[in-house]
């Protein structure tokens, strides 16, 4: 149940970042820019876990 909550938060973050970064307008936006925005949002979502993993590896 907890994982679905985090997935929902991640999807919402990707959608919000896509809308904010690209100032989404359905008349002018293409699927490529939407996918790029989603990739940027996913990258921003994953950065904290990557940093955490690097710190754990250094501590060993």
PQR file of N, CA, C, O and H, with PARSE charges and radii, in Angstrom:
ATOM      1  N   UNK A   1       0.834  -1.197   0.000 -0.4000 1.5000
ATOM      2  CA  UNK A   1       0.000   0.000   0.000 -0.0000 2.0000
ATOM      3  C   UNK A   1       0.873   1.254   0.000  0.5500 1.7000
ATOM      4  O   UNK A   1       0.578   2.234  -0.683 -0.5500 1.4000
ATOM      5  N   UNK A   2       1.956   1.200   0.783 -0.4000 1.5000
ATOM      6  CA  UNK A   2       2.830   2.361   0.900 -0.0000 2.0000
ATOM      7  C   UNK A   2       3.515   2.683  -0.425  0.5500 1.7000
ATOM      8  O   UNK A   2       3.703   3.853  -0.758 -0.5500 1.4000
ATOM      9  H   UNK A   2       2.195   0.404   1.338  0.4000 1.0000
ATOM     10  N   UNK A   3       3.890   1.648  -1.183 -0.4000 1.5000
ATOM     11  CA  UNK A   3       4.569   1.876  -2.458 -0.0000 2.0000
ATOM     12  C   UNK A   3       3.655   2.564  -3.457  0.5500 1.7000
ATOM     13  O   UNK A   3       4.110   3.405  -4.233 -0.5500 1.4000
ATOM     14  H   UNK A   3       3.737   0.697  -0.912  0.4000 1.0000
ATOM     15  N   UNK A   4       2.370   2.220  -3.450 -0.4000 1.5000
ATOM     16  CA  UNK A   4       1.430   2.862  -4.362 -0.0000 2.0000
ATOM     17  C   UNK A   4       1.271   4.340  -4.032  0.5500 1.7000
ATOM     18  O   UNK A   4       1.089   5.169  -4.924 -0.5500 1.4000
ATOM     19  H   UNK A   4       2.001   1.537  -2.819  0.4000 1.0000
ATOM     20  N   UNK A   5       1.341   4.660  -2.760 -0.4000 1.5000
ATOM     21  CA  UNK A   5       1.264   6.064  -2.345 -0.0000 2.0000
ATOM     22  C   UNK A   5       2.460   6.840  -2.883  0.5500 1.7000
ATOM     23  O   UNK A   5       2.309   7.955  -3.382 -0.5500 1.4000
ATOM     24  H   UNK A   5       1.489   3.987  -2.035  0.4000 1.0000
ATOM     25  N   UNK A   6       3.645   6.251  -2.782 -0.4000 1.5000
ATOM     26  CA  UNK A   6       4.845   6.914  -3.293 -0.0000 2.0000
ATOM     27  C   UNK A   6       4.822   7.031  -4.821  0.5500 1.7000
ATOM     28  O   UNK A   6       5.265   8.036  -5.379 -0.5500 1.4000
ATOM     29  H   UNK A   6       3.768   5.345  -2.377  0.4000 1.0000
ATOM     30  N   UNK A   7       4.306   6.002  -5.489 -0.4000 1.5000
ATOM     31  CA  UNK A   7       4.185   6.068  -6.944 -0.0000 2.0000
ATOM     32  C   UNK A   7       3.222   7.184  -7.334  0.5500 1.7000
ATOM     33  O   UNK A   7       3.484   7.923  -8.283 -0.5500 1.4000
ATOM     34  H   UNK A   7       3.946   5.187  -5.037  0.4000 1.0000
ATOM     35  N   UNK A   8       2.124   7.312  -6.618 -0.4000 1.5000
ATOM     36  CA  UNK A   8       1.154   8.374  -6.883 -0.0000 2.0000
ATOM     37  C   UNK A   8       1.787   9.752  -6.692  0.5500 1.7000
ATOM     38  O   UNK A   8       1.566  10.661  -7.492 -0.5500 1.4000
ATOM     39  H   UNK A   8       1.912   6.712  -5.847  0.4000 1.0000
ATOM     40  N   UNK A   9       2.571   9.898  -5.634 -0.4000 1.5000
ATOM     41  CA  UNK A   9       3.268  11.169  -5.395 -0.0000 2.0000
ATOM     42  C   UNK A   9       4.259  11.444  -6.525  0.5500 1.7000
ATOM     43  O   UNK A   9       4.372  12.581  -6.983 -0.5500 1.4000
ATOM     44  H   UNK A   9       2.750   9.159  -4.984  0.4000 1.0000
ATOM     45  N   UNK A  10       4.972  10.420  -6.978 -0.4000 1.5000
ATOM     46  CA  UNK A  10       5.930  10.578  -8.063 -0.0000 2.0000
ATOM     47  C   UNK A  10       5.260  10.983  -9.368  0.5500 1.7000
ATOM     48  O   UNK A  10       5.757  11.855 -10.082 -0.5500 1.4000
ATOM     49  H   UNK A  10       4.880   9.497  -6.606  0.4000 1.0000
ATOM     50  N   UNK A  11       4.139  10.357  -9.678 -0.4000 1.5000
ATOM     51  CA  UNK A  11       3.412  10.695 -10.907 -0.0000 2.0000
ATOM     52  C   UNK A  11       2.897  12.129 -10.823  0.5500 1.7000
ATOM     53  O   UNK A  11       2.978  12.879 -11.796 -0.5500 1.4000
ATOM     54  H   UNK A  11       3.735   9.649  -9.098  0.4000 1.0000
ATOM     55  N   UNK A  12       2.372  12.506  -9.670 -0.4000 1.5000
ATOM     56  CA  UNK A  12       1.885  13.878  -9.495 -0.0000 2.0000
ATOM     57  C   UNK A  12       3.032  14.872  -9.634  0.5500 1.7000
ATOM     58  O   UNK A  12       2.861  15.936 -10.229 -0.5500 1.4000
ATOM     59  H   UNK A  12       2.306  11.897  -8.880  0.4000 1.0000
ATOM     60  N   UNK A  13       4.201  14.535  -9.088 -0.4000 1.5000
ATOM     61  CA  UNK A  13       5.362  15.429  -9.206 -0.0000 2.0000
ATOM     62  C   UNK A  13       5.797  15.577 -10.656  0.5500 1.7000
ATOM     63  O   UNK A  13       6.140  16.676 -11.092 -0.5500 1.4000
ATOM     64  H   UNK A  13       4.340  13.670  -8.605  0.4000 1.0000
ATOM     65  N   UNK A  14       5.786  14.482 -11.404 -0.4000 1.5000
ATOM     66  CA  UNK A  14       6.159  14.541 -12.813 -0.0000 2.0000
ATOM     67  C   UNK A  14       5.184  15.417 -13.594  0.5500 1.7000
ATOM     68  O   UNK A  14       5.598  16.240 -14.410 -0.5500 1.4000
ATOM     69  H   UNK A  14       5.507  13.589 -11.049  0.4000 1.0000
ATOM     70  N   UNK A  15       3.900  15.240 -13.344 -0.4000 1.5000
ATOM     71  CA  UNK A  15       2.895  16.041 -14.042 -0.0000 2.0000
ATOM     72  C   UNK A  15       3.038  17.515 -13.681  0.5500 1.7000
ATOM     73  O   UNK A  15       2.996  18.375 -14.561 -0.5500 1.4000
ATOM     74  H   UNK A  15       3.564  14.571 -12.681  0.4000 1.0000
ATOM     75  N   UNK A  16       3.206  17.811 -12.402 -0.4000 1.5000
ATOM     76  CA  UNK A  16       3.331  19.215 -11.990 -0.0000 2.0000
ATOM     77  C   UNK A  16       4.599  19.858 -12.552  0.5500 1.7000
ATOM     78  O   UNK A  16       4.570  21.008 -12.990 -0.5500 1.4000
ATOM     79  H   UNK A  16       3.240  17.113 -11.688  0.4000 1.0000
ATOM     80  N   UNK A  17       5.702  19.126 -12.540 -0.4000 1.5000
ATOM     81  CA  UNK A  17       6.936  19.674 -13.090 -0.0000 2.0000
ATOM     82  C   UNK A  17       6.817  19.895 -14.590  0.5500 1.7000
ATOM     83  O   UNK A  17       7.326  20.885 -15.116 -0.5500 1.4000
ATOM     84  H   UNK A  17       5.726  18.192 -12.183  0.4000 1.0000
ATOM     85  N   UNK A  18       6.154  18.984 -15.275 -0.4000 1.5000
ATOM     86  CA  UNK A  18       5.963  19.157 -16.712 -0.0000 2.0000
ATOM     87  C   UNK A  18       5.139  20.399 -16.996  0.5500 1.7000
ATOM     88  O   UNK A  18       5.468  21.179 -17.890 -0.5500 1.4000
ATOM     89  H   UNK A  18       5.741  18.180 -14.847  0.4000 1.0000
ATOM     90  N   UNK A  19       4.081  20.581 -16.247 -0.4000 1.5000
ATOM     91  CA  UNK A  19       3.219  21.748 -16.447 -0.0000 2.0000
ATOM     92  C   UNK A  19       3.967  23.035 -16.108  0.5500 1.7000
ATOM     93  O   UNK A  19       3.864  24.019 -16.841 -0.5500 1.4000
ATOM     94  H   UNK A  19       3.814  19.947 -15.521  0.4000 1.0000
ATOM     95  N   UNK A  20       4.718  23.039 -15.011 -0.4000 1.5000
ATOM     96  CA  UNK A  20       5.398  24.274 -14.611 -0.0000 2.0000
ATOM     97  C   UNK A  20       6.600  24.596 -15.485  0.5500 1.7000
ATOM     98  O   UNK A  20       6.790  25.748 -15.874 -0.5500 1.4000
ATOM     99  H   UNK A  20       4.802  22.239 -14.416  0.4000 1.0000
ATOM    100  N   UNK A  21       7.410  23.595 -15.796 -0.4000 1.5000
ATOM    101  CA  UNK A  21       8.621  23.851 -16.564 -0.0000 2.0000
ATOM    102  C   UNK A  21       8.281  24.304 -17.981  0.5500 1.7000
ATOM    103  O   UNK A  21       8.908  25.220 -18.511 -0.5500 1.4000
ATOM    104  H   UNK A  21       7.256  22.660 -15.479  0.4000 1.0000
ATOM    105  N   UNK A  22       7.308  23.674 -18.579 -0.4000 1.5000
ATOM    106  CA  UNK A  22       6.989  23.982 -19.968 -0.0000 2.0000
ATOM    107  C   UNK A  22       5.792  24.906 -20.126  0.5500 1.7000
ATOM    108  O   UNK A  22       5.433  25.256 -21.250 -0.5500 1.4000
ATOM    109  H   UNK A  22       6.799  22.929 -18.148  0.4000 1.0000
ATOM    110  N   UNK A  23       5.164  25.310 -19.018 -0.4000 1.5000
ATOM    111  CA  UNK A  23       3.965  26.151 -19.083 -0.0000 2.0000
ATOM    112  C   UNK A  23       3.012  25.550 -20.120  0.5500 1.7000
ATOM    113  O   UNK A  23       2.695  26.170 -21.135 -0.5500 1.4000
ATOM    114  H   UNK A  23       5.456  25.026 -18.105  0.4000 1.0000
ATOM    115  N   UNK A  24       2.575  24.348 -19.839 -0.4000 1.5000
ATOM    116  CA  UNK A  24       1.855  23.493 -20.790 -0.0000 2.0000
ATOM    117  C   UNK A  24       0.659  24.182 -21.435  0.5500 1.7000
ATOM    118  O   UNK A  24      -0.217  24.712 -20.750 -0.5500 1.4000
ATOM    119  H   UNK A  24       2.833  23.843 -19.015  0.4000 1.0000
ATOM    120  N   UNK A  25       0.639  24.165 -22.753 -0.4000 1.5000
ATOM    121  CA  UNK A  25      -0.482  24.675 -23.542 -0.0000 2.0000
ATOM    122  C   UNK A  25      -0.804  23.600 -24.588  0.5500 1.7000
ATOM    123  O   UNK A  25       0.013  23.350 -25.475 -0.5500 1.4000
ATOM    124  H   UNK A  25       1.350  23.735 -23.309  0.4000 1.0000
ATOM    125  N   UNK A  26      -1.966  22.966 -24.502 -0.4000 1.5000
ATOM    126  CA  UNK A  26      -2.271  21.842 -25.399 -0.0000 2.0000
ATOM    127  C   UNK A  26      -2.244  22.215 -26.888  0.5500 1.7000
ATOM    128  O   UNK A  26      -2.057  21.342 -27.736 -0.5500 1.4000
ATOM    129  H   UNK A  26      -2.629  23.169 -23.782  0.4000 1.0000
ATOM    130  N   UNK A  27      -2.425  23.472 -27.206 -0.4000 1.5000
ATOM    131  CA  UNK A  27      -2.451  23.876 -28.616 -0.0000 2.0000
ATOM    132  C   UNK A  27      -1.053  23.869 -29.235  0.5500 1.7000
ATOM    133  O   UNK A  27      -0.911  23.651 -30.438 -0.5500 1.4000
ATOM    134  H   UNK A  27      -2.577  24.181 -26.517  0.4000 1.0000
ATOM    135  N   UNK A  28      -0.020  24.108 -28.422 -0.4000 1.5000
ATOM    136  CA  UNK A  28       1.328  24.237 -28.976 -0.0000 2.0000
ATOM    137  C   UNK A  28       2.284  23.118 -28.562  0.5500 1.7000
ATOM    138  O   UNK A  28       3.304  22.914 -29.220 -0.5500 1.4000
ATOM    139  H   UNK A  28      -0.136  24.285 -27.445  0.4000 1.0000
ATOM    140  N   UNK A  29       1.981  22.399 -27.502 -0.4000 1.5000
ATOM    141  CA  UNK A  29       2.908  21.374 -27.005 -0.0000 2.0000
ATOM    142  C   UNK A  29       2.833  20.100 -27.832  0.5500 1.7000
ATOM    143  O   UNK A  29       1.777  19.741 -28.353 -0.5500 1.4000
ATOM    144  H   UNK A  29       1.153  22.565 -26.968  0.4000 1.0000
ATOM    145  N   UNK A  30       3.969  19.423 -27.946 -0.4000 1.5000
ATOM    146  CA  UNK A  30       4.028  18.151 -28.655 -0.0000 2.0000
ATOM    147  C   UNK A  30       4.301  17.043 -27.642  0.5500 1.7000
ATOM    148  O   UNK A  30       4.638  17.308 -26.488 -0.5500 1.4000
ATOM    149  H   UNK A  30       4.827  19.714 -27.523  0.4000 1.0000
ATOM    150  N   UNK A  31       4.150  15.804 -28.088 -0.4000 1.5000
ATOM    151  CA  UNK A  31       4.417  14.667 -27.200 -0.0000 2.0000
ATOM    152  C   UNK A  31       5.892  14.619 -26.811  0.5500 1.7000
ATOM    153  O   UNK A  31       6.228  14.185 -25.709 -0.5500 1.4000
ATOM    154  H   UNK A  31       3.876  15.588 -29.025  0.4000 1.0000
ATOM    155  N   UNK A  32       6.764  15.055 -27.695 -0.4000 1.5000
ATOM    156  CA  UNK A  32       8.196  15.036 -27.388 -0.0000 2.0000
ATOM    157  C   UNK A  32       8.512  15.944 -26.208  0.5500 1.7000
ATOM    158  O   UNK A  32       9.258  15.563 -25.306 -0.5500 1.4000
ATOM    159  H   UNK A  32       6.491  15.407 -28.590  0.4000 1.0000
ATOM    160  N   UNK A  33       7.946  17.144 -26.217 -0.4000 1.5000
ATOM    161  CA  UNK A  33       8.216  18.056 -25.105 -0.0000 2.0000
ATOM    162  C   UNK A  33       7.582  17.550 -23.815  0.5500 1.7000
ATOM    163  O   UNK A  33       8.126  17.764 -22.732 -0.5500 1.4000
ATOM    164  H   UNK A  33       7.340  17.453 -26.950  0.4000 1.0000
ATOM    165  N   UNK A  34       6.441  16.883 -23.921 -0.4000 1.5000
ATOM    166  CA  UNK A  34       5.812  16.308 -22.727 -0.0000 2.0000
ATOM    167  C   UNK A  34       6.681  15.192 -22.155  0.5500 1.7000
ATOM    168  O   UNK A  34       6.869  15.106 -20.941 -0.5500 1.4000
ATOM    169  H   UNK A  34       5.999  16.709 -24.801  0.4000 1.0000
ATOM    170  N   UNK A  35       7.211  14.336 -23.032 -0.4000 1.5000
ATOM    171  CA  UNK A  35       8.065  13.247 -22.561 -0.0000 2.0000
ATOM    172  C   UNK A  35       9.373  13.781 -21.986  0.5500 1.7000
ATOM    173  O   UNK A  35       9.885  13.245 -21.004 -0.5500 1.4000
ATOM    174  H   UNK A  35       7.058  14.406 -24.018  0.4000 1.0000
ATOM    175  N   UNK A  36       9.913  14.835 -22.596 -0.4000 1.5000
ATOM    176  CA  UNK A  36      11.122  15.448 -22.062 -0.0000 2.0000
ATOM    177  C   UNK A  36      10.850  16.043 -20.680  0.5500 1.7000
ATOM    178  O   UNK A  36      11.661  15.896 -19.765 -0.5500 1.4000
ATOM    179  H   UNK A  36       9.497  15.270 -23.394  0.4000 1.0000
ATOM    180  N   UNK A  37       9.724  16.705 -20.535 -0.4000 1.5000
ATOM    181  CA  UNK A  37       9.344  17.259 -19.232 -0.0000 2.0000
ATOM    182  C   UNK A  37       9.154  16.172 -18.191  0.5500 1.7000
ATOM    183  O   UNK A  37       9.536  16.338 -17.032 -0.5500 1.4000
ATOM    184  H   UNK A  37       9.066  16.825 -21.278  0.4000 1.0000
ATOM    185  N   UNK A  38       8.561  15.054 -18.606 -0.4000 1.5000
ATOM    186  CA  UNK A  38       8.388  13.935 -17.685 -0.0000 2.0000
ATOM    187  C   UNK A  38       9.744  13.351 -17.287  0.5500 1.7000
ATOM    188  O   UNK A  38       9.936  12.962 -16.136 -0.5500 1.4000
ATOM    189  H   UNK A  38       8.251  14.919 -19.547  0.4000 1.0000
ATOM    190  N   UNK A  39      10.680  13.289 -18.230 -0.4000 1.5000
ATOM    191  CA  UNK A  39      12.020  12.784 -17.925 -0.0000 2.0000
ATOM    192  C   UNK A  39      12.738  13.707 -16.949  0.5500 1.7000
ATOM    193  O   UNK A  39      13.416  13.241 -16.034 -0.5500 1.4000
ATOM    194  H   UNK A  39      10.524  13.605 -19.166  0.4000 1.0000
ATOM    195  N   UNK A  40      12.591  15.013 -17.143 -0.4000 1.5000
ATOM    196  CA  UNK A  40      13.198  15.975 -16.217 -0.0000 2.0000
ATOM    197  C   UNK A  40      12.582  15.820 -14.832  0.5500 1.7000
ATOM    198  O   UNK A  40      13.294  15.815 -13.828 -0.5500 1.4000
ATOM    199  H   UNK A  40      12.040  15.392 -17.886  0.4000 1.0000
ATOM    200  N   UNK A  41      11.273  15.694 -14.781 -0.4000 1.5000
ATOM    201  CA  UNK A  41      10.591  15.511 -13.497 -0.0000 2.0000
ATOM    202  C   UNK A  41      11.023  14.236 -12.801  0.5500 1.7000
ATOM    203  O   UNK A  41      11.241  14.226 -11.590 -0.5500 1.4000
ATOM    204  H   UNK A  41      10.695  15.698 -15.596  0.4000 1.0000
ATOM    205  N   UNK A  42      11.148  13.153 -13.569 -0.4000 1.5000
ATOM    206  CA  UNK A  42      11.584  11.885 -12.985 -0.0000 2.0000
ATOM    207  C   UNK A  42      13.019  11.988 -12.474  0.5500 1.7000
ATOM    208  O   UNK A  42      13.356  11.438 -11.425 -0.5500 1.4000
ATOM    209  H   UNK A  42      10.971  13.161 -14.553  0.4000 1.0000
ATOM    210  N   UNK A  43      13.857  12.698 -13.227 -0.4000 1.5000
ATOM    211  CA  UNK A  43      15.239  12.897 -12.786 -0.0000 2.0000
ATOM    212  C   UNK A  43      15.310  13.669 -11.484  0.5500 1.7000
ATOM    213  O   UNK A  43      16.078  13.322 -10.586 -0.5500 1.4000
ATOM    214  H   UNK A  43      13.583  13.144 -14.079  0.4000 1.0000
ATOM    215  N   UNK A  44      14.509  14.714 -11.386 -0.4000 1.5000
ATOM    216  CA  UNK A  44      14.479  15.484 -10.139 -0.0000 2.0000
ATOM    217  C   UNK A  44      13.910  14.658  -8.990  0.5500 1.7000
ATOM    218  O   UNK A  44      14.289  14.847  -7.835 -0.5500 1.4000
ATOM    219  H   UNK A  44      13.885  14.995 -12.116  0.4000 1.0000
ATOM    220  N   UNK A  45      13.014  13.759  -9.307 -0.4000 1.5000
ATOM    221  CA  UNK A  45      12.425  12.890  -8.288 -0.0000 2.0000
ATOM    222  C   UNK A  45      13.438  11.867  -7.786  0.5500 1.7000
ATOM    223  O   UNK A  45      13.415  11.509  -6.609 -0.5500 1.4000
ATOM    224  H   UNK A  45      12.705  13.605 -10.246  0.4000 1.0000
ATOM    225  N   UNK A  46      14.333  11.387  -8.662 -0.4000 1.5000
ATOM    226  CA  UNK A  46      15.278  10.341  -8.301 -0.0000 2.0000
ATOM    227  C   UNK A  46      16.589  10.859  -7.703  0.5500 1.7000
ATOM    228  O   UNK A  46      17.322  10.078  -7.098 -0.5500 1.4000
ATOM    229  H   UNK A  46      14.352  11.677  -9.619  0.4000 1.0000
ATOM    230  N   UNK A  47      16.902  12.125  -7.848 -0.4000 1.5000
ATOM    231  CA  UNK A  47      18.177  12.670  -7.367 -0.0000 2.0000
ATOM    232  C   UNK A  47      18.420  12.377  -5.882  0.5500 1.7000
ATOM    233  O   UNK A  47      19.520  11.944  -5.540 -0.5500 1.4000
ATOM    234  H   UNK A  47      16.305  12.760  -8.340  0.4000 1.0000
ATOM    235  N   UNK A  48      17.454  12.590  -4.982 -0.4000 1.5000
ATOM    236  CA  UNK A  48      17.737  12.317  -3.562 -0.0000 2.0000
ATOM    237  C   UNK A  48      18.117  10.868  -3.282  0.5500 1.7000
ATOM    238  O   UNK A  48      18.994  10.618  -2.455 -0.5500 1.4000
ATOM    239  H   UNK A  48      16.560  12.943  -5.259  0.4000 1.0000
ATOM    240  N   UNK A  49      17.475   9.900  -3.954 -0.4000 1.5000
ATOM    241  CA  UNK A  49      17.817   8.502  -3.697 -0.0000 2.0000
ATOM    242  C   UNK A  49      19.195   8.160  -4.254  0.5500 1.7000
ATOM    243  O   UNK A  49      19.907   7.341  -3.671 -0.5500 1.4000
ATOM    244  H   UNK A  49      16.763  10.103  -4.625  0.4000 1.0000
ATOM    245  N   UNK A  50      19.579   8.767  -5.361 -0.4000 1.5000
ATOM    246  CA  UNK A  50      20.920   8.532  -5.924 -0.0000 2.0000
ATOM    247  C   UNK A  50      21.984   9.073  -4.982  0.5500 1.7000
ATOM    248  O   UNK A  50      22.995   8.414  -4.733 -0.5500 1.4000
ATOM    249  H   UNK A  50      19.001   9.432  -5.834  0.4000 1.0000
ATOM    250  N   UNK A  51      21.758  10.266  -4.461 -0.4000 1.5000
ATOM    251  CA  UNK A  51      22.705  10.868  -3.511 -0.0000 2.0000
ATOM    252  C   UNK A  51      22.807  10.006  -2.254  0.5500 1.7000
ATOM    253  O   UNK A  51      23.900   9.793  -1.729 -0.5500 1.4000
ATOM    254  H   UNK A  51      20.937  10.801  -4.663  0.4000 1.0000
ATOM    255  N   UNK A  52      21.669   9.515  -1.776 -0.4000 1.5000
ATOM    256  CA  UNK A  52      21.660   8.661  -0.585 -0.0000 2.0000
ATOM    257  C   UNK A  52      22.463   7.385  -0.833  0.5500 1.7000
ATOM    258  O   UNK A  52      23.217   6.952   0.039 -0.5500 1.4000
ATOM    259  H   UNK A  52      20.781   9.688  -2.203  0.4000 1.0000
ATOM    260  N   UNK A  53      22.311   6.779  -2.008 -0.4000 1.5000
ATOM    261  CA  UNK A  53      23.057   5.561  -2.332 -0.0000 2.0000
ATOM    262  C   UNK A  53      24.551   5.817  -2.411  0.5500 1.7000
ATOM    263  O   UNK A  53      25.341   4.985  -1.964 -0.5500 1.4000
ATOM    264  H   UNK A  53      21.699   7.130  -2.716  0.4000 1.0000
ATOM    265  N   UNK A  54      24.953   6.947  -2.968 -0.4000 1.5000
ATOM    266  CA  UNK A  54      26.369   7.296  -3.046 -0.0000 2.0000
ATOM    267  C   UNK A  54      26.956   7.469  -1.650  0.5500 1.7000
ATOM    268  O   UNK A  54      28.057   6.996  -1.370 -0.5500 1.4000
ATOM    269  H   UNK A  54      24.311   7.623  -3.331  0.4000 1.0000
ATOM    270  N   UNK A  55      26.219   8.146  -0.782 -0.4000 1.5000
ATOM    271  CA  UNK A  55      26.703   8.357   0.589 -0.0000 2.0000
ATOM    272  C   UNK A  55      26.835   7.030   1.323  0.5500 1.7000
ATOM    273  O   UNK A  55      27.789   6.840   2.078 -0.5500 1.4000
ATOM    274  H   UNK A  55      25.324   8.530  -1.010  0.4000 1.0000
ATOM    275  N   UNK A  56      25.896   6.103   1.118 -0.4000 1.5000
ATOM    276  CA  UNK A  56      25.975   4.800   1.781 -0.0000 2.0000
ATOM    277  C   UNK A  56      27.169   4.005   1.289  0.5500 1.7000
ATOM    278  O   UNK A  56      27.816   3.313   2.075 -0.5500 1.4000
ATOM    279  H   UNK A  56      25.122   6.257   0.504  0.4000 1.0000
ATOM    280  N   UNK A  57      27.473   4.092   0.003 -0.4000 1.5000
ATOM    281  CA  UNK A  57      28.625   3.353  -0.544 -0.0000 2.0000
ATOM    282  C   UNK A  57      29.939   3.924  -0.007  0.5500 1.7000
ATOM    283  O   UNK A  57      30.881   3.176   0.258 -0.5500 1.4000
ATOM    284  H   UNK A  57      26.947   4.655  -0.635  0.4000 1.0000
ATOM    285  N   UNK A  58      30.000   5.239   0.151 -0.4000 1.5000
ATOM    286  CA  UNK A  58      31.223   5.852   0.696 -0.0000 2.0000
ATOM    287  C   UNK A  58      31.438   5.492   2.153  0.5500 1.7000
ATOM    288  O   UNK A  58      32.578   5.371   2.602 -0.5500 1.4000
ATOM    289  H   UNK A  58      29.235   5.846  -0.064  0.4000 1.0000
ATOM    290  N   UNK A  59      30.350   5.320   2.896 -0.4000 1.5000
ATOM    291  CA  UNK A  59      30.460   5.031   4.323 -0.0000 2.0000
ATOM    292  C   UNK A  59      30.990   3.621   4.585  0.5500 1.7000
ATOM    293  O   UNK A  59      31.525   3.352   5.660 -0.5500 1.4000
ATOM    294  H   UNK A  59      29.424   5.419   2.531  0.4000 1.0000
ATOM    295  N   UNK A  60      30.844   2.719   3.609 -0.4000 1.5000
ATOM    296  CA  UNK A  60      31.284   1.321   3.805 -0.0000 2.0000
ATOM    297  C   UNK A  60      32.768   1.174   3.770  0.5500 1.7000
ATOM    298  O   UNK A  60      33.283   0.066   3.919 -0.5500 1.4000
ATOM    299  H   UNK A  60      30.409   2.938   2.736  0.4000 1.0000
TER
END
